[in-house]
Amino acid sequence: MDVGVAILSGGENKRFQQIGSIRKNKALEVVDNKRMIEWVIEVAYQVSNSVTVVAREKEQEKLYSNLFSEKYPNLHVIADMEGVGHSPLIGLATSARFIKKDRILVLPCDTPYIKIDVLKMLIEKAIHFDVVTPLWPDGKIEPLISVYKREHIQLCYKALLNLKRWRPSDFLRGSIKSYLINVENIKIFDPELISFYNINYLQDIDNLTSTLHDGYIKDNKILYPNKTDIKLMREVIKSISDRDRKLELINGLINSPFWFALFSMTFQELDEKWSIAAKNFETEANYFIKEEVKMLALHSLLDALLCWKRVGSAENIKRVATQVEELKSDLNIDFEGRLKVLKGIEIPSKDFITKRE
């Protein structure tokens, strides 16, 4: 498959910093005698000859180019598009503007133990889908270790940014057909699932811990979040992107709750637009709950909650807020959205981890 790799390195690394110390660039921190991002670059070149690092701004782009141009002469380094802020979604959008391949494998810069065969598995499944992403048994997904159809990113990102949306999971929520590979099946190539170990804190380098992913989901899943005609979807997305309101399009979105909700939010003159959006986000959440993808259900309900707050409906705010807290509890996510970490859980030793392909 014709795939390019985008390594995202535009984060602020807030959790990686230590009070009173010089600010560190996490991607350049040394792990097992090599910069963290270099482990990711070298694995990326095992699955594609087109590898791009997406930096935060021009200064970081220049730094990376100077550091890596000699060792990786074919590596492209680009900065996030200007004027829209910084987020993983923006990093994906930037990569889709630059990379000309049909599919884009996105990787974070802080997963130095990722395995080649895991990436090959994701790529092999991507040919018929807008998004391919890993699925944990508890309903979490890995949107930053995923394969995206470039055309799908290009279609969606302007509309999403127009509405100030920053989550890369919106590309899956906005898809017509996506594939979720259960990590239980990925264990064939990575028994310890060390590919998904990302380094968020400085102490993570020497004090490895495991995150809690208890659950019962064992199968892969095909999702159909938006059962609509692709031509209509393009028209709707263009209407959102251009703020060219065509209310007659809304009738075709009855089975596309994500785009129905976003589309309705753009109409200042539409009565009860926030209620309409909230109800559609809840419909979307119910679909993801039925499919056992709780992370996406949580994101849908958070959107619904914001809409009900705009309406000022105390009853609906209380009801949806309760559902949100229940899902956060199921997913072991605290109030600020961080994964709860299991301390003292044994994961592979350094000797095992450093056995690279």
C-alpha positions as CSV (number, residue, x, y, z in Angstrom):
1,M,0.0,0.0,0.0
2,D,1.1,3.5,-0.8
3,V,1.6,5.0,2.7
4,G,3.4,8.0,4.1
5,V,4.3,8.4,7.8
6,A,3.7,11.5,9.8
7,I,5.5,11.7,13.2
8,L,3.8,14.3,15.4
9,S,6.2,16.3,17.5
10,G,4.3,19.6,18.1
11,G,3.1,19.1,21.6
12,E,3.9,21.4,24.5
13,N,5.3,18.5,26.6
14,K,3.8,20.1,29.8
15,R,3.8,16.9,31.8
16,F,7.4,16.2,30.8
17,Q,8.7,19.4,32.5
18,Q,10.1,19.7,36.0
19,I,9.6,22.8,38.1
20,G,12.7,24.8,38.3
21,S,14.5,23.0,35.5
22,I,15.4,24.0,32.0
23,R,12.5,23.3,29.6
24,K,13.1,20.0,27.8
25,N,12.0,18.9,24.3
26,K,10.6,15.4,25.0
27,A,11.3,14.1,21.5
28,L,15.0,14.8,21.9
29,E,15.4,13.1,25.2
30,V,17.7,10.1,25.1
31,V,16.1,6.6,25.6
32,D,18.4,3.6,25.4
33,N,21.2,5.6,24.0
34,K,19.2,7.2,21.2
35,R,16.9,10.2,21.0
36,M,13.3,9.2,21.5
37,I,12.1,10.5,18.2
38,E,14.9,8.7,16.4
39,W,13.5,5.3,17.5
40,V,10.2,6.3,15.9
41,I,11.9,7.6,12.7
42,E,13.8,4.4,12.2
43,V,10.8,2.2,12.6
44,A,8.8,4.5,10.3
45,Y,11.4,3.9,7.5
46,Q,10.8,0.2,7.8
47,V,7.3,0.6,6.5
48,S,7.6,3.6,4.2
49,N,10.1,5.6,2.2
50,S,8.1,8.7,2.9
51,V,8.6,9.9,6.5
52,T,7.7,13.4,7.7
53,V,8.2,14.9,11.1
54,V,5.5,17.6,11.9
55,A,7.1,20.1,14.3
56,R,5.3,22.8,16.3
57,E,6.7,25.9,14.6
58,K,9.4,27.1,12.3
59,E,12.0,27.3,14.9
60,Q,11.5,23.7,15.9
61,E,11.4,22.7,12.2
62,K,14.8,24.3,11.7
63,L,16.2,22.6,14.8
64,Y,15.0,19.1,13.7
65,S,16.3,19.7,10.1
66,N,19.7,20.6,11.4
67,L,19.9,17.7,13.8
68,F,18.6,14.9,11.5
69,S,19.5,16.0,7.9
70,E,22.8,14.2,7.8
71,K,21.7,10.9,9.4
72,Y,18.3,10.8,7.6
73,P,18.8,12.7,4.3
74,N,15.3,11.7,3.0
75,L,13.5,12.9,6.1
76,H,11.0,15.7,5.7
77,V,10.5,18.2,8.5
78,I,7.6,20.6,8.4
79,A,5.9,22.9,10.9
80,D,2.2,23.1,11.8
81,M,0.2,25.3,9.5
82,E,0.1,28.8,10.9
83,G,-2.8,30.7,12.3
84,V,-4.9,27.9,13.7
85,G,-3.1,26.9,16.9
86,H,-1.6,23.5,17.7
87,S,-3.2,20.1,18.3
88,P,-2.8,16.5,17.1
89,L,-5.7,17.2,14.6
90,I,-3.8,20.2,13.2
91,G,-0.7,18.0,12.9
92,L,-2.7,15.5,10.9
93,A,-4.2,18.2,8.7
94,T,-0.7,19.7,8.1
95,S,0.7,16.3,7.2
96,A,-2.2,15.6,4.7
97,R,-1.4,18.9,3.0
98,F,2.2,17.8,2.5
99,I,2.2,14.0,2.1
100,K,1.0,12.9,-1.3
101,K,0.4,9.2,-0.4
102,D,-3.1,7.7,-0.4
103,R,-2.8,6.7,3.3
104,I,-1.0,8.4,6.2
105,L,0.3,6.4,9.2
106,V,0.4,8.8,12.1
107,L,2.8,8.2,15.0
108,P,3.6,10.1,18.2
109,C,7.2,11.1,18.9
110,D,7.1,9.5,22.4
111,T,6.6,5.8,21.6
112,P,10.2,4.5,21.3
113,Y,9.3,0.8,21.7
114,I,6.8,0.6,18.8
115,K,7.2,-2.6,16.7
116,I,7.4,-2.8,12.9
117,D,5.0,-5.7,12.6
118,V,2.3,-3.8,14.5
119,L,2.5,-0.9,12.0
120,K,2.4,-3.4,9.1
121,M,-0.7,-4.9,10.5
122,L,-2.4,-1.5,10.7
123,I,-1.3,-0.6,7.2
124,E,-2.5,-3.9,5.7
125,K,-6.1,-3.3,7.0
126,A,-6.3,0.3,5.7
127,I,-7.1,-0.2,2.1
128,H,-10.9,-0.1,2.4
129,F,-11.3,2.3,5.4
130,D,-11.2,5.9,6.2
131,V,-9.4,5.2,9.5
132,V,-7.8,2.1,11.1
133,T,-7.0,2.3,14.8
134,P,-6.2,0.0,17.7
135,L,-9.0,-0.8,20.2
136,W,-8.4,-1.7,23.8
137,P,-10.7,-4.1,25.7
138,D,-12.2,-1.3,27.7
139,G,-13.3,0.7,24.7
140,K,-10.3,3.1,24.4
141,I,-8.7,3.8,21.0
142,E,-5.3,5.0,19.8
143,P,-5.9,7.8,17.3
144,L,-2.3,8.8,17.3
145,I,-1.1,5.3,16.3
146,S,-3.5,4.9,13.3
147,V,-3.7,4.9,9.5
148,Y,-5.9,7.6,7.9
149,K,-7.1,8.0,4.4
150,R,-5.5,11.2,3.2
151,E,-8.6,12.2,1.2
152,H,-10.7,11.8,4.3
153,I,-8.4,14.1,6.3
154,Q,-8.4,16.7,3.5
155,L,-12.2,16.5,3.2
156,C,-12.9,17.0,7.0
157,Y,-10.2,19.2,8.5
158,K,-11.3,22.7,7.4
159,A,-14.8,22.1,8.7
160,L,-13.5,20.8,12.0
161,L,-11.1,23.7,12.4
162,N,-13.9,26.1,11.5
163,L,-15.8,24.9,14.5
164,K,-12.7,25.0,16.7
165,R,-12.5,21.2,17.1
166,W,-9.1,19.7,18.0
167,R,-9.5,16.0,18.7
168,P,-8.1,13.6,16.0
169,S,-10.9,11.2,17.0
170,D,-13.2,13.5,15.0
171,F,-11.8,12.0,11.8
172,L,-13.2,8.6,13.0
173,R,-16.4,10.1,14.2
174,G,-16.8,11.8,10.9
175,S,-16.0,8.7,8.8
176,I,-18.3,6.6,6.7
177,K,-16.4,3.3,7.4
178,S,-13.6,2.7,9.9
179,Y,-11.8,-0.4,11.2
180,L,-10.8,-1.0,14.8
181,I,-8.2,-3.7,15.5
182,N,-8.5,-5.2,19.0
183,V,-5.1,-5.1,20.8
184,E,-5.7,-8.8,21.7
185,N,-5.1,-9.6,18.1
186,I,-2.0,-7.3,18.0
187,K,-0.5,-9.4,20.7
188,I,0.5,-11.8,18.0
189,F,3.3,-9.4,17.1
190,D,3.7,-7.6,20.4
191,P,2.7,-9.9,23.3
192,E,3.3,-7.2,25.9
193,L,1.8,-4.4,23.8
194,I,4.9,-2.3,24.5
195,S,4.3,-0.5,21.2
196,F,1.7,1.6,23.0
197,Y,3.9,2.6,25.9
198,N,4.3,6.4,25.5
199,I,6.6,8.5,27.7
200,N,4.6,11.4,29.2
201,Y,6.8,12.2,32.3
202,L,10.5,12.4,32.6
203,Q,10.5,9.6,35.2
204,D,8.7,7.3,32.8
205,I,12.0,6.7,31.0
206,D,13.5,4.8,34.0
207,N,10.4,4.0,36.0
208,L,8.1,2.2,33.6
209,T,4.5,1.7,34.5
210,S,1.4,0.2,32.8
211,T,-1.9,1.9,32.2
212,L,-5.2,0.2,33.2
213,H,-7.2,-1.3,30.3
214,D,-9.4,-3.8,31.9
215,G,-12.3,-4.9,29.7
216,Y,-14.0,-7.7,27.8
217,I,-13.9,-6.6,24.2
218,K,-11.9,-9.2,22.2
219,D,-13.0,-8.8,18.6
220,N,-12.1,-6.4,15.8
221,K,-14.9,-4.0,14.8
222,I,-16.0,-2.2,11.6
223,L,-17.8,1.0,12.4
224,Y,-20.3,2.9,10.2
225,P,-20.7,6.2,12.1
226,N,-22.3,8.1,9.2
227,K,-24.6,6.1,6.9
228,T,-24.9,8.7,4.2
229,D,-24.0,9.3,0.6
230,I,-20.4,10.5,0.1
231,K,-21.5,13.1,-2.3
232,L,-24.0,14.6,0.2
233,M,-21.3,14.4,2.9
234,R,-18.9,16.4,0.8
235,E,-21.6,19.0,0.2
236,V,-22.3,19.3,3.9
237,I,-18.7,19.5,4.9
238,K,-18.0,22.1,2.2
239,S,-21.0,24.1,3.5
240,I,-19.6,24.0,7.0
241,S,-16.1,24.9,5.8
242,D,-17.3,27.8,3.7
243,R,-20.0,29.0,6.1
244,D,-22.3,28.7,3.0
245,R,-25.5,27.6,4.7
246,K,-27.7,25.3,2.7
247,L,-30.4,24.3,5.0
248,E,-32.0,21.9,2.5
249,L,-29.0,19.6,2.9
250,I,-30.0,18.8,6.5
251,N,-32.8,16.4,5.4
252,G,-30.2,13.9,4.1
253,L,-28.3,13.6,7.3
254,I,-30.9,11.6,9.3
255,N,-28.4,8.7,9.6
256,S,-25.3,10.8,10.0
257,P,-25.6,12.2,13.6
258,F,-22.1,13.6,13.8
259,W,-22.4,15.8,10.7
260,F,-26.0,16.5,11.4
261,A,-25.0,18.0,14.8
262,L,-22.1,20.0,13.4
263,F,-24.1,21.2,10.4
264,S,-27.0,22.4,12.6
265,M,-24.6,24.3,14.8
266,T,-23.6,26.6,11.9
267,F,-27.1,28.0,11.4
268,Q,-27.6,31.2,13.5
269,E,-31.2,31.5,12.3
270,L,-32.1,27.8,13.0
271,D,-34.5,27.6,16.0
272,E,-33.3,25.2,18.7
273,K,-30.0,24.5,16.9
274,W,-28.2,23.7,20.1
275,S,-30.9,21.2,21.1
276,I,-30.8,19.6,17.7
277,A,-27.0,19.3,17.9
278,A,-27.2,17.9,21.5
279,K,-29.8,15.2,20.5
280,N,-27.7,14.1,17.5
281,F,-24.5,13.9,19.6
282,E,-26.5,11.7,22.0
283,T,-27.6,9.5,19.1
284,E,-24.0,9.2,18.1
285,A,-23.0,8.3,21.6
286,N,-25.6,5.6,21.8
287,Y,-24.2,4.1,18.6
288,F,-20.7,4.0,20.0
289,I,-22.0,2.5,23.3
290,K,-23.7,-0.2,21.4
291,E,-20.5,-0.9,19.5
292,E,-18.6,-0.8,22.8
293,V,-16.2,2.0,21.8
294,K,-16.6,3.9,25.0
295,M,-13.9,6.5,24.3
296,L,-15.8,7.8,21.3
297,A,-19.1,7.6,23.2
298,L,-17.5,9.8,25.9
299,H,-16.4,12.4,23.3
300,S,-19.9,12.4,21.8
301,L,-21.5,13.0,25.2
302,L,-19.0,15.7,26.1
303,D,-20.2,17.5,22.9
304,A,-23.8,16.9,23.9
305,L,-23.2,18.3,27.3
306,L,-21.7,21.5,26.0
307,C,-24.7,22.0,23.7
308,W,-27.2,21.4,26.6
309,K,-25.3,24.0,28.6
310,R,-25.8,26.5,25.7
311,V,-29.5,25.7,25.9
312,G,-29.5,26.0,29.7
313,S,-31.5,22.8,30.2
314,A,-30.7,21.9,33.8
315,E,-32.5,18.5,33.5
316,N,-30.5,17.5,30.4
317,I,-27.3,18.8,31.8
318,K,-27.6,16.7,34.9
319,R,-28.6,13.6,32.9
320,V,-25.7,13.8,30.4
321,A,-23.2,14.8,33.0
322,T,-24.1,11.7,35.0
323,Q,-23.5,9.6,31.8
324,V,-20.2,11.3,31.2
325,E,-18.9,10.6,34.7
326,E,-20.0,6.9,34.4
327,L,-18.1,6.6,31.2
328,K,-15.0,8.3,32.7
329,S,-15.2,5.8,35.6
330,D,-15.5,2.8,33.1
331,L,-12.5,4.1,31.2
332,N,-10.5,4.9,34.3
333,I,-10.1,8.5,33.3
334,D,-9.9,11.2,36.0
335,F,-11.6,14.5,36.0
336,E,-8.9,16.2,33.9
337,G,-8.9,13.5,31.3
338,R,-5.8,11.7,32.2
339,L,-5.5,7.9,32.2
340,K,-5.2,6.5,35.7
341,V,-1.8,4.7,36.0
342,L,-1.4,1.4,37.7
343,K,1.6,1.7,40.0
344,G,3.6,-1.4,40.8
345,I,2.4,-3.4,37.8
346,E,5.1,-5.4,36.2
347,I,5.7,-4.9,32.5
348,P,8.6,-6.1,30.4
349,S,12.0,-5.4,31.8
350,K,14.4,-3.1,30.1
351,D,16.3,-6.1,28.8
352,F,13.2,-7.3,27.0
353,I,12.2,-3.9,25.7
354,T,15.5,-3.1,24.2
355,K,15.5,-6.2,22.0
356,R,14.6,-4.3,18.8
357,E,13.8,-5.7,15.4
